[in-house]
C-alpha cells in the first residue's frame, strides 16, 4: 500500500500573511534575514524580496529521516512511513 504523507506539505498549509509580516519585521531591524523552507519560493512576494537563494541537496534517506522527525507521530504511523 502506497501512503502519501502530505498533511503539512503544501502551500495551503503555510500561514503566508504571518510569514510575510515576520520577514518584513525582521528586515526593519536588520538588512539580512534568513527564511528556510522548501515552499518559500512558492510565494511570489517573498521570492521577489530575496537577494540570494541557496538550495541544499542531500541524500533521499536524510530527507526522509528529517521529515519523519519534523513532528510527533504515532508509533504505527512512523513505522508505516519509514518502510
N, C-alpha and C positions, 0 to 999 in steps of 0.2 A: 504494500500500500504506500503510495507516494503522498507525503504530507508537506503542505506548504505552511510555513510559519510566517505569516505576514501581518500579524496582529498589530505591530507598531512600525511597519517598514515603509509606509508610503507617505507621500507629501500631504495627504489628507490628515495625517496624524501629527503634523507639526503645527505648533502654535505660531504661525508666521508673524502675525502682528506683534506678539510679545518678543520674538526673536529680533525682528527689525528694530523695535524700540530699544531692546538691550544693546544692540550693536550701535545705534545712534548715541545712546547714553555713554557707552564705552568710548566712542570716538570724540565725544565732547570733553572727556577727561584726558585723552591721550591720542596721538596721531596714529597709533597702532592698535590693532585688535585682532585676535585670532579666533576664528569661528570654525569649529570642527564638526564634520558630519557629512555623510555621503549624499545627503539631499540638499545641501546648502545651495549648490549651483542650480537647483530646480526653481529657485525664486529669482526672478529677473532683477528685482530691486537690489537684493543682496549681491548677486553676481556682478552687477554694474558698479557697486561700491568697492569691489575687490581690486586691489592694485597688484596682488600676487596670488596665484593659486598653486598649491602644492598637492600633487597626487601621490599617495603612498601605495605601493603594491606589496602584497605579502602572500605567502602560500595559502591555498584554499583551506588547509587544516587550521591555520592560525585564525583565519576569518571565522570559521565555524566555531572554534573554541571561544573567541571573543563574543560572538553573537549569543552563544549559549549562556555566557556569564553576564550578559547585559542586564538581565532582570531575574528575580526569583522565579523558579518554575517548580511545579510538582515533580516528584521523582519520576513518575511514569512518563510525563511529557519530556523531561530532559533525556531519559533513556531512548525514547522514540526518535527524538531529533538527533541524537548522537550516533545512531546507527548508520 
